[in-house]
Amino acid sequence: MVENLVIIGSGPAGYTAAIYAGRAQLNPVVFEGFSAGGIPGGQLMTTTEVENYPGFPEGVQGPKLMQQIRQQALRWGAKLITDDVIAVDFSQYPFTVASDDLLEVKTRAVIICTGATAKRLHLPGEEKFWNNGISACAICDGANPLFVNADIAVVGGGDSAIEEALYLTKYARQVHLLVRSNCLRASKTMQERVFNHSQIHIHWHSSPISVEGDRILRCVQVQDNLTGAVSDLAVSGLFYAIGHTPNTQLFQDQLELDEAGYIKTQGKSTATNIPGIWAAGDVQDYVYRQAITSAGTGCMAALEAERWLSQRRLSPVGGTPNFVSSVA
Ligand SMILES: Cc1cc2nc3c(=O)[nH]c(=O)nc-3n(C[C@H](O)[C@H](O)[C@H](O)COP(=O)(O)OP(=O)(O)OC[C@H]3O[C@@H](n4cnc5c(N)ncnc54)[C@H](O)[C@@H]3O)c2cc1C
């Protein structure tokens, strides 16, 4: 049996693609994941309040939001399999997707929504304060009352770190930017914005080595990388801006990826370099990285897949695919 569409991943992108594909009567099969690249439901399962997803004026708990999107996908007939995909073969058509439980599925189309994982430092004390003082997303968590009019620290020296630091000045009293070397990797324009900002203090040659607090985060121990001296920085927030790792190891020899490992998509579409394969959400987006943009691209991918499959119904399944452009 050949499935119409396999969706890999169960964050906002994967489940949204499943809702649209289900409504288009494609009977999508969704591999939700199990332990590879996060947990079923994706990154929002690891957070508490989501305050910026439309439709929830009072905010919503991340796991509750994902549970509701999952229910909506089930309602429209998505077949959910809680298992990791461990291998894919995109060189033969129909494509093959194999899961950890040795389930091998042949499919006419695939949407990849395996997300990305924020890099963490795994400092002593980090687990206790993760989501309660430590965050990897200023846009998501900056307005948390914990950080309003407070002193906070941002770790990193690239464009993302500068963006996070600048964004956080809307809420925080003072932002301490901890840079491990004596220079920023960010663009000159971004550097100037941070150098000239009265609320941002840059600590050169500085790395956080542990965090402390009681009910909430109170202090970050910072090491001077030149002298080895350790000092206490009194802050109630620590933001990691040290990059993300896209969950694309599976696709390395199969699809075109960029230097950082993100799946390359074409133009304004979610099409990859292989017709019949689309990518949505954080796995192809290092710019916005939000639940709503992931859901949006999940919708796009399902619409593009549905149009492409409708066109292909004219030719028999099997053999070499008729590689017309996958962009509708
Ligand atoms: C702590 C935290 C708080 C956040 N808060 C907010 C917020 O308030 N607002 C907001 O808009 N955004 C927030 N974000 C960002 C948001 O969660 C992400 O942008 C969004 O979840 C990305 O969705 P996605 O569907 O692309 O991927 P993800 O949510 O990363 O999901 C990826 C999915 O792929 C699955 N997977 C991975 N590998 C495999 C495999 N081999 N086989 C099968 N499945 C696989 C995983 O199990 C997971 O289900 C937050 C992120 C974090 C970490």
The ligand as an ORCA input file, in Angstrom:
! r2SCAN-3c Opt
* xyz 0 1
  C      11.030     26.809     25.929
  C      10.436     27.326     24.640
  C       9.422     28.254     24.712
  C       8.874     28.757     23.537
  N       7.857     29.652     23.630
  C       7.270     30.104     22.514
  C       6.189     31.020     22.586
  O       5.792     31.463     23.667
  N       5.627     31.420     21.413
  C       6.055     30.970     20.199
  O       5.472     31.343     19.177
  N       7.090     30.121     20.095
  C       7.702     29.669     21.220
  N       8.753     28.821     21.127
  C       9.225     28.424     19.784
  C       8.290     27.344     19.226
  O       8.124     26.344     20.181
  C       8.853     26.773     17.947
  O       9.058     27.811     17.010
  C       7.890     25.747     17.343
  O       7.580     24.736     18.283
  C       8.495     25.087     16.111
  O       7.555     24.196     15.644
  P       7.937     23.012     14.650
  O       6.662     22.314     14.365
  O       8.724     23.534     13.529
  O       8.941     22.066     15.436
  P       9.077     21.549     16.926
  O       8.116     22.180     17.850
  O      10.534     21.651     17.211
  O       8.680     20.021     16.795
  C       9.493     19.127     16.107
  C       8.825     17.789     16.128
  O       9.559     16.875     15.326
  C       9.632     15.638     15.988
  N      10.787     14.913     15.454
  C      12.085     15.309     15.424
  N      12.851     14.334     14.864
  C      11.995     13.326     14.517
  C      12.158     12.069     13.908
  N      13.355     11.589     13.539
  N      11.060     11.281     13.699
  C       9.832     11.735     14.062
  N       9.620     12.928     14.640
  C      10.685     13.703     14.872
  C       9.732     15.993     17.456
  O       9.333     14.917     18.280
  C       8.745     17.149     17.513
  O       7.444     16.647     17.643
  C       9.344     28.308     22.267
  C      10.372     27.363     22.216
  C      10.913     26.878     23.379
  C      12.026     25.852     23.314
*
